[in-house]
Amino acid sequence: MYAPSLLDPAAESLKLTDFVGATDVAREARTLLGERFSSVTFMYVLMRAFEVEYAAACDAARWHEFHGGPRALSDADLETLLAPWLVR
């Protein structure tokens, strides 16, 4: 796990970024975090940048671009899940 001091700048940048939806947020997080990008770091920046509840952030970590499988979230599922926190 990375120290918050390595992840907080990405969360702050993400908070200020213009985005269309949750998949844009996820892809921007991947760009900002670079090699640090993982399901766990994605959860962290979601919670810090947008105050996403822990359970929802855990669910978002099942996004299909992290891994596949029967429980993976599609882009549409991710949009629906995170919509309440990404309203501007």
C-alpha positions, 0 to 999 in steps of 0.5 A: 500500500502506498502512503497517503502523501503519494496518493493525496496529490492525485486525489486533489488533481482528480477533484479539479479535473473536468470529467463526463462521468465515472469512466472518465474519472477512473481513466484520469485516476489511472493517468494521474497515479501511473504505476501506482494505479490499482483497485486499492489506490483507485478506491482511496482517491475516490474516497478522498476526492469525491467522498465516496462511501467505503462500500461503494468504493469497494464495489467500484474497485471491481471495474472490468479494467482492473480484472475480469470475471463474473463480478466485474463492473461494466462501464455502465455499472460504474457510471450508475454506482458512482453517479451520486458522488460525481454530481457537479 
